[in-house]
């Protein structure tokens, strides 16, 4: 017999047992009360699915699943029902800010090209300086 609201079927795989226990732990957590969270386990990797009410609930569910003994990793695919920026919760505002600061690929490529051009120019200037330092004394003394 199980120790929580769920009971183990007579024969169960290790992954199914792990998903069962993580589901039990999530259901028992007061911070996640009423959140519809699906749990699947494969090779000790737990995948969380569903739509929760806040970014905080998403993070808590990931922490609860990740802290369970036997879980090797958590793939948190939970989505939030509302817009993260429409809240006064500081945690959710911070997450929304981080999400908005992701640089786009074109800007990253342009910045990388600028760095490469600057590096090439610095190498050319260094080589020219060495040539001048070596050749200039020979040209003036000869």
ABEGO torsion letter per residue (X at the ends): XBABABBBBABBBAAAAAAAAAAAAAAABAAABGBBBBBBBBGGBBBBBEBBABAAAAAAAAAAAAABBGBABBBBABBBABBAAABABAAAAAAAAAAAABBBAAAAAAAAAAAAAAAAAAAAAAAAAAAAAAAAAAAAAX
